[in-house]
Amino acid sequence: MFSRFTTIINSLKNLGKSYPNQELVRKILRCLPKSWTPKVTAIEEAKDLSILPLEQLLGSLMTHETTMKNHENVEVKKKKAIAFKASKEDSESDEDGDVALITSQFKRFLKNKK
């Protein structure tokens, strides 16, 4: 987004139309999606937009974007946890297998005793 914005600004400068830094910063902040509203508000309240360089704004926005992506990744990992369901069929078949194993071992034991 920033590279497109810079390209447009440079093209306008070549045509003789230039904007003050404060207006450029405000245009970028205005075009961000609603999910960025808390960050936009924080930047507007904490920094003087008339002297805020575009590069510093870009760095702040990129840092926030990275943080948001990290939080999304953590949430996705938490959601991917799988709980196994116990069913009666599985436990019965396990019990049948255990009974069969014990029975065969007991038969071997009796054969060895004779």
N, C-alpha and C positions, 0 to 999 in steps of 0.2 A: 504494500500500500504506500509505504513511504517513498519508494523509488518512482512509482507512478506520479505521486504528488509532486516530487522534486522535478520530474520531467515536465509536468504541466507548468509549474512555477517558472522554470527556466525558459520554456517556450513563450510564456507571457512576457517575461523580461526582454526577450529578443524582439517581441512585437511592441515594446515600449510601455507595457503595463506592469507596474510592480506594486507589491503590497507590503505594508509594514509587518515586522516580525510578529507583533501581537495578533494581528489579524490572521496570519498563517497558522499560528498556534491554536487560535480559537476555531479555525476551520477544521483542523485535524481532530480536535476534541469533540466538535459537534458531529462529525461523521462516524464516530465510534458507535457500535451497537449498544442496546440497552443494558446488556450484562456488564458493560464497562462503566455504568453510571457512578458507582461508588468511587472508582479510581479517578474519573474525570472530576468529580466533586472535590476529592482530596487534593488533586493537583491545583485546581482553581483556588482553593482556600489556602494551601500551603505555600504556593509559589507566586511570584510576581510575573504575570503573563507578559507584561510589556518588555521584560528583559530576559525571559526564558528562551534560550537557544533551541532551535528545532532538534538539534542532535541530542541535547539533554532530555527533551520531551520523548524522543524516540527511544532512548535508553531506558527511561522510566517505564514506557509502555511495553517494551520488549521484556523487561524484568517481570512486570505484572503478568504478561502473557505466559511466560515460562512457569511462574508460580501457579497460575490457573491450570496449566496442563499437568503439572506435577500432582496437584490436588485431584484432578480428574483421574489420573492413572492410579492413585491410591484408592479412590472410590471404586474404580473398576476392579481392582485386585480384591477388594473386600467383597464385592458382589459375586465374584467368581468362586467363592468358597462353596464346596459341594458337601451336602450332608447326605449320608447314606441312609436309606430307608430299610428298616427291618421288615421282613414279611414272614408270615407263618410258614409258607412253602419252603423258603430257604432254610429256616431253622429246623423244620422237620426233616428235610433232606440231609442236613448236617447231623441231626440226631440219628437218622437211619444209618448214615455212614459211620458214625461213632459206634453204634450198636453192632454193626457188621464187623468192624475192626476188632472190637472186644470179643465178639463171638469167635472169630477166626483165631485170635490169639489164645482164647480159652481152649479151643479144640486142639491147637498145637500143644498146649500145655498138657492136656489129658493124654495125647498120643505119646508125648515124651515120658510121662509117668508110667505108661504101660510098658 
